[in-house]
Amino acid sequence: MNRNKILLIVLFIMAIIFLYDRIFSLKSGDGFLDEMREKEIKSLITGKYINHDNHNIPFLIYGKKDSIIIYRDWWDKIFVGDSIIKPKGSLEVIIKSSDKIEKFNYEDKFGLE
């Protein structure tokens, strides 16, 4: 009987840990950052688009049909025809043109530094 109580307590603690982890991993905003970290981009910006159907989120279009979300304060600093470079594993985006090099970092916007 004592053995059953110990087993029940251990199972109860494991269930609490599992639920705690599950709840807080769902609330984490890192999904977007994880997705951005996995992207590798070496291309030209072919367009800029504001998605009015989705909270006016600004996008950069690069290559033929790929796109990434950018922040509104980056919008006026990036132009069609600029080069875009984003190494895989990084959250830094480099924008190059003939007269400038701009570096933008997604981590700065999430307060992770």
Backbone as ProteinMPNN parsed JSONL, in Angstrom:
{"seq_chain_A": "MNRNKILLIVLFIMAIIFLYDRIFSLKSGDGFLDEMREKEIKSLITGKYINHDNHNIPFLIYGKKDSIIIYRDWWDKIFVGDSIIKPKGSLEVIIKSSDKIEKFNYEDKFGLE", "coords_chain_A": {"N_chain_A": [[0.823, -1.188, 0.0], [1.926, 1.254, 0.775], [3.772, 1.514, -1.208], [2.158, 1.957, -3.445], [1.171, 4.508, -2.86], [3.493, 6.06, -3.058], [4.091, 5.69, -5.771], [1.816, 6.89, -6.891], [2.167, 9.553, -6.018], [4.56, 10.209, -7.347], [3.705, 9.992, -10.034], [1.78, 12.011, -10.02], [3.373, 14.304, -9.577], [4.937, 14.223, -11.91], [2.944, 14.645, -13.807], [2.166, 17.264, -13.18], [4.541, 18.663, -13.755], [4.727, 18.129, -16.511], [2.352, 19.401, -17.471], [2.86, 22.056, -16.669], [5.154, 22.659, -18.206], [4.059, 22.371, -20.757], [2.033, 24.353, -20.828], [3.504, 26.778, -20.492], [5.284, 26.645, -22.624], [3.599, 26.968, -24.777], [2.784, 29.582, -24.46], [4.994, 30.985, -25.038], [6.693, 33.361, -27.068], [8.533, 32.635, -28.919], [8.271, 31.193, -31.26], [8.078, 32.588, -33.703], [10.616, 33.801, -33.752], [12.239, 31.53, -33.76], [11.552, 30.456, -36.228], [12.505, 32.487, -37.911], [15.231, 32.322, -37.335], [15.917, 29.962, -38.591], [15.834, 30.536, -41.287], [17.674, 31.134, -44.275], [18.894, 33.678, -46.207], [19.812, 35.044, -49.249], [19.531, 37.296, -51.437], [17.714, 39.458, -53.739], [15.634, 42.223, -53.004], [12.443, 42.198, -54.145], [10.006, 43.322, -53.833], [7.71, 45.154, -51.717], [5.283, 44.844, -49.205], [2.269, 45.521, -47.54], [0.24, 43.826, -45.456], [-2.929, 44.263, -45.295], [-5.053, 42.775, -44.422], [-4.135, 41.405, -42.269], [-3.54, 42.792, -39.7], [-2.061, 44.929, -40.742], [0.596, 44.134, -41.275], [3.945, 44.546, -42.243], [5.729, 43.259, -45.048], [8.657, 41.981, -46.668], [9.369, 41.134, -49.953], [11.275, 38.759, -51.547], [13.509, 37.327, -53.977], [11.679, 35.162, -56.085], [9.165, 34.572, -54.934], [9.297, 34.447, -52.184], [8.965, 35.638, -48.784], [9.401, 37.811, -45.939], [8.51, 38.885, -42.659], [8.789, 42.211, -41.548], [9.7, 44.923, -39.327], [7.809, 47.883, -38.686], [9.324, 50.248, -38.375], [11.543, 49.68, -39.876], [10.731, 49.837, -42.454], [10.902, 52.25, -44.093], [13.586, 52.341, -44.582], [14.379, 50.408, -46.272], [14.534, 49.316, -49.609], [13.085, 48.403, -52.795], [15.094, 46.435, -54.841], [17.323, 46.513, -53.263], [19.889, 44.472, -51.769], [19.412, 41.554, -49.801], [20.53, 39.874, -46.965], [20.622, 37.177, -44.835], [22.0, 35.206, -42.54], [21.705, 31.698, -41.828], [20.663, 30.644, -38.64], [21.003, 33.02, -37.395], [19.607, 36.134, -36.218], [19.922, 38.476, -37.435], [19.491, 40.77, -40.036], [20.842, 41.849, -43.018], [20.924, 44.604, -45.078], [21.821, 45.694, -48.208], [22.858, 48.232, -50.44], [23.965, 50.2, -53.255], [24.902, 52.464, -51.982], [24.699, 52.14, -49.216], [24.805, 50.22, -46.156], [22.771, 48.478, -44.11], [21.962, 47.184, -40.921], [19.727, 45.09, -39.333], [18.094, 43.769, -36.482], [16.203, 41.148, -35.295], [16.103, 40.359, -32.64], [16.46, 42.691, -31.161], [13.967, 43.86, -31.165], [12.48, 42.218, -29.57], [13.456, 42.511, -27.083], [15.619, 40.948, -26.224], [18.278, 41.31, -25.834]], "CA_chain_A": [[0.0, 0.0, 0.0], [2.836, 2.377, 0.829], [4.385, 1.563, -2.543], [1.177, 2.571, -4.333], [1.134, 5.935, -2.564], [4.705, 6.661, -3.641], [3.898, 5.685, -7.222], [0.795, 7.896, -7.174], [2.791, 10.868, -5.819], [5.506, 10.409, -8.447], [2.909, 10.246, -11.239], [1.161, 13.322, -9.862], [4.429, 15.305, -9.787], [5.283, 14.194, -13.335], [1.833, 15.28, -14.53], [2.258, 18.704, -12.942], [5.684, 19.156, -14.53], [4.351, 18.066, -17.927], [1.38, 20.467, -17.739], [3.549, 23.335, -16.525], [5.982, 22.832, -19.402], [3.162, 22.51, -21.913], [1.353, 25.652, -20.769], [4.433, 27.883, -20.697], [5.881, 26.577, -23.959], [2.61, 27.496, -25.703], [2.705, 31.031, -24.296], [6.253, 31.565, -25.48], [6.636, 34.023, -28.363], [9.744, 32.292, -29.64], [7.996, 30.488, -32.51], [8.445, 33.461, -34.807], [12.066, 33.947, -33.76], [12.812, 30.245, -34.18], [11.346, 30.365, -37.678], [13.433, 33.425, -38.545], [16.587, 31.792, -37.17], [16.12, 28.859, -39.542], [15.89, 31.022, -42.673], [18.907, 31.667, -44.858], [18.47, 34.499, -47.339], [20.794, 35.778, -50.048], [18.664, 37.596, -52.57], [17.337, 40.846, -53.979], [14.265, 42.556, -52.613], [11.67, 42.421, -55.373], [8.775, 44.032, -53.527], [7.327, 45.431, -50.332], [3.842, 44.634, -49.143], [1.618, 45.628, -46.233], [-0.921, 42.946, -45.44], [-4.016, 44.974, -44.621], [-5.964, 41.79, -43.839], [-3.516, 40.805, -41.092], [-3.026, 43.815, -38.785], [-1.13, 45.806, -41.465], [1.964, 43.651, -41.082], [4.778, 44.772, -43.425], [6.519, 42.14, -45.557], [9.568, 42.158, -47.791], [9.328, 40.023, -50.898], [12.598, 38.574, -52.132], [13.497, 36.234, -54.931], [10.472, 35.144, -56.913], [7.905, 34.568, -54.184], [9.518, 34.324, -50.746], [8.764, 36.885, -48.056], [9.596, 37.816, -44.492], [7.917, 39.992, -41.913], [9.729, 43.185, -40.995], [9.086, 45.869, -38.416], [7.394, 49.124, -39.357], [10.381, 51.257, -38.386], [12.521, 49.296, -40.9], [10.06, 49.979, -43.755], [11.405, 53.383, -44.895], [15.036, 52.203, -44.783], [14.601, 49.283, -47.186], [13.958, 49.632, -50.919], [13.103, 47.386, -53.844], [16.387, 46.446, -55.519], [18.381, 46.298, -52.275], [20.238, 43.08, -51.483], [19.082, 41.115, -48.443], [21.339, 38.741, -46.523], [20.342, 36.721, -43.475], [22.594, 33.883, -42.341], [20.955, 30.725, -41.033], [21.085, 30.612, -37.248], [21.122, 34.392, -36.92], [18.405, 36.962, -36.301], [20.338, 39.737, -38.035], [19.237, 40.937, -41.47], [21.706, 42.874, -43.598], [20.391, 45.178, -46.313], [22.892, 46.404, -48.906], [22.626, 48.872, -51.73], [25.222, 50.775, -53.722], [25.352, 53.559, -51.119], [24.489, 51.928, -47.78], [24.672, 48.893, -45.548], [21.953, 48.583, -42.893], [21.803, 45.942, -40.163], [18.533, 45.048, -38.502], [18.13, 42.568, -35.669], [14.9, 40.797, -34.72], [16.217, 40.269, -31.182], [16.308, 44.023, -30.586], [12.543, 44.151, -31.026], [11.884, 41.358, -28.563], [14.094, 42.792, -25.809], [16.4, 39.781, -25.825], [19.696, 41.632, -25.629]], "C_chain_A": [[0.872, 1.259, 0.0], [3.494, 2.596, -0.531], [3.446, 2.23, -3.547], [1.079, 4.084, -4.101], [2.33, 6.649, -3.188], [4.575, 6.747, -5.152], [2.886, 6.752, -7.634], [1.372, 9.31, -7.035], [3.76, 11.181, -6.956], [4.754, 10.716, -9.74], [2.253, 11.622, -11.197], [2.175, 14.434, -10.122], [4.823, 15.362, -11.261], [4.191, 14.861, -14.171], [1.87, 16.794, -14.368], [3.401, 19.308, -13.749], [5.349, 19.179, -16.016], [3.384, 19.199, -18.285], [2.013, 21.849, -17.648], [4.381, 23.638, -17.769], [5.124, 23.092, -20.634], [2.504, 23.894, -21.949], [2.328, 26.779, -21.088], [5.153, 27.805, -22.033], [4.897, 27.097, -24.995], [2.528, 29.021, -25.625], [3.954, 31.731, -24.791], [6.103, 32.178, -26.865], [7.81, 33.666, -29.244], [9.491, 31.582, -30.96], [8.407, 31.303, -33.715], [9.964, 33.594, -34.896], [12.752, 32.655, -34.193], [12.688, 30.063, -35.691], [12.319, 31.278, -38.424], [14.871, 32.924, -38.461], [16.899, 30.725, -38.217], [16.243, 29.316, -40.993], [17.3, 31.447, -43.037], [18.498, 32.414, -46.118], [19.693, 35.169, -47.952], [20.084, 36.097, -51.344], [18.534, 39.099, -52.768], [15.901, 41.053, -53.521], [13.513, 42.93, -53.886], [10.368, 43.162, -55.114], [8.611, 44.252, -52.037], [5.808, 45.384, -50.292], [3.366, 44.819, -47.711], [0.332, 44.828, -46.301], [-2.032, 43.596, -44.616], [-5.018, 44.022, -43.97], [-5.414, 41.18, -42.548], [-2.793, 41.878, -40.272], [-1.991, 44.735, -39.427], [0.329, 45.42, -41.254], [2.768, 43.884, -42.355], [5.629, 43.542, -43.757], [7.513, 42.648, -46.593], [9.446, 40.928, -48.664], [10.708, 39.947, -51.538], [12.57, 37.358, -53.036], [12.237, 36.31, -55.771], [9.194, 35.232, -56.105], [8.073, 34.45, -52.672], [9.322, 35.677, -50.072], [9.087, 36.695, -46.582], [8.901, 39.037, -43.903], [9.041, 40.91, -41.459], [8.974, 44.099, -40.037], [8.829, 47.187, -39.13], [8.506, 50.171, -39.417], [11.53, 50.9, -39.332], [12.029, 49.677, -42.297], [10.688, 51.056, -44.643], [12.9, 53.301, -45.173], [15.389, 51.121, -45.797], [13.861, 49.557, -48.484], [14.017, 48.436, -51.858], [14.418, 47.542, -54.602], [17.557, 46.293, -54.569], [18.671, 44.8, -52.163], [19.868, 42.773, -50.036], [19.889, 39.862, -48.131], [20.937, 38.429, -45.091], [20.925, 35.332, -43.322], [21.687, 32.974, -41.51], [21.531, 30.693, -39.625], [21.204, 31.991, -36.622], [19.758, 35.083, -37.0], [18.728, 38.34, -36.874], [20.094, 39.701, -39.542], [20.109, 42.082, -41.95], [21.101, 43.304, -44.925], [21.51, 46.002, -46.94], [22.354, 47.038, -50.178], [23.954, 49.499, -52.14], [25.756, 51.855, -52.78], [25.158, 53.33, -49.62], [24.53, 50.454, -47.417], [23.925, 49.107, -44.243], [21.881, 47.212, -42.231], [20.6, 46.076, -39.257], [18.551, 43.732, -37.733], [16.758, 42.328, -35.038], [14.96, 40.719, -33.196], [16.026, 41.627, -30.511], [14.846, 44.346, -30.319], [11.875, 43.332, -29.93], [12.534, 41.549, -27.191], [14.952, 41.654, -25.314], [17.871, 40.09, -25.601], [19.924, 42.187, -24.252]], "O_chain_A": [[0.573, 2.221, -0.708], [3.737, 3.731, -0.942], [3.897, 2.988, -4.406], [0.922, 4.849, -5.053], [2.183, 7.721, -3.776], [4.913, 7.769, -5.748], [3.091, 7.445, -8.631], [1.085, 10.173, -7.864], [3.774, 12.3, -7.469], [5.146, 11.626, -10.47], [2.179, 12.315, -12.212], [1.865, 15.403, -10.814], [5.022, 16.449, -11.801], [4.49, 15.563, -15.136], [1.627, 17.526, -15.328], [3.235, 20.363, -14.361], [5.658, 20.152, -16.705], [3.576, 19.881, -19.292], [1.724, 22.719, -18.47], [4.318, 24.739, -18.315], [5.45, 23.95, -21.454], [2.436, 24.522, -23.005], [2.001, 27.658, -21.886], [5.599, 28.837, -22.534], [5.33, 27.629, -26.018], [2.233, 29.676, -26.624], [3.961, 32.953, -24.947], [5.465, 31.592, -27.74], [8.055, 34.349, -30.238], [10.436, 31.385, -31.724], [9.016, 30.777, -34.647], [10.535, 33.51, -35.984], [13.744, 32.695, -34.921], [13.61, 29.575, -36.346], [12.887, 30.889, -39.444], [15.643, 33.084, -39.407], [18.038, 30.612, -38.671], [16.712, 28.555, -41.841], [18.022, 32.035, -42.232], [17.836, 31.854, -46.993], [20.499, 35.782, -47.252], [20.036, 35.267, -52.251], [19.155, 39.897, -52.066], [15.063, 40.16, -53.642], [13.896, 43.852, -54.606], [9.695, 43.585, -56.053], [9.279, 43.626, -51.213], [5.133, 45.825, -51.223], [3.996, 44.326, -46.775], [-0.554, 45.118, -47.105], [-2.059, 43.485, -43.39], [-5.752, 44.419, -43.065], [-6.145, 40.514, -41.816], [-1.567, 41.862, -40.169], [-1.129, 45.268, -38.729], [1.189, 46.283, -41.075], [2.341, 43.477, -43.436], [6.17, 42.88, -42.871], [7.249, 43.619, -47.303], [9.423, 39.804, -48.163], [11.24, 40.951, -52.011], [11.727, 36.474, -52.889], [11.782, 37.398, -56.127], [8.238, 35.884, -56.525], [7.079, 34.36, -51.951], [9.488, 36.725, -50.695], [9.053, 35.584, -46.052], [8.732, 40.066, -44.558], [10.105, 40.454, -41.04], [7.747, 44.046, -39.955], [9.546, 47.554, -40.06], [8.618, 50.9, -40.403], [12.405, 51.733, -39.57], [12.831, 49.821, -43.22], [10.976, 50.804, -45.813], [13.428, 54.116, -45.929], [16.557, 50.94, -46.14], [12.705, 49.978, -48.471], [14.884, 47.57, -51.733], [14.806, 48.654, -54.962], [18.667, 45.98, -54.999], [17.803, 43.968, -52.43], [19.995, 43.626, -49.157], [19.931, 38.918, -48.919], [20.916, 39.315, -44.236], [20.411, 34.376, -43.904], [20.991, 33.433, -40.604], [22.748, 30.713, -39.444], [21.482, 32.105, -35.428], [18.878, 34.667, -37.754], [17.91, 39.258, -36.805], [20.442, 38.738, -40.225], [20.113, 43.16, -41.356], [20.803, 42.475, -45.785], [22.077, 46.889, -46.302], [21.523, 46.469, -50.887], [24.957, 49.344, -51.443], [26.956, 52.129, -52.786], [25.425, 54.233, -48.827], [24.32, 49.574, -48.252], [24.393, 49.836, -43.368], [21.753, 46.196, -42.914], [20.467, 47.045, -38.51], [18.97, 42.703, -38.262], [16.222, 43.189, -34.34], [13.961, 40.988, -32.53], [15.487, 41.7, -29.407], [14.526, 45.032, -29.349], [10.822, 43.714, -29.42], [12.205, 40.835, -26.243], [15.016, 41.407, -24.11], [18.633, 39.205, -25.213], [21.056, 42.516, -23.898]]}, "name": "protein", "num_of_chains": 1, "seq": "MNRNKILLIVLFIMAIIFLYDRIFSLKSGDGFLDEMREKEIKSLITGKYINHDNHNIPFLIYGKKDSIIIYRDWWDKIFVGDSIIKPKGSLEVIIKSSDKIEKFNYEDKFGLE"}
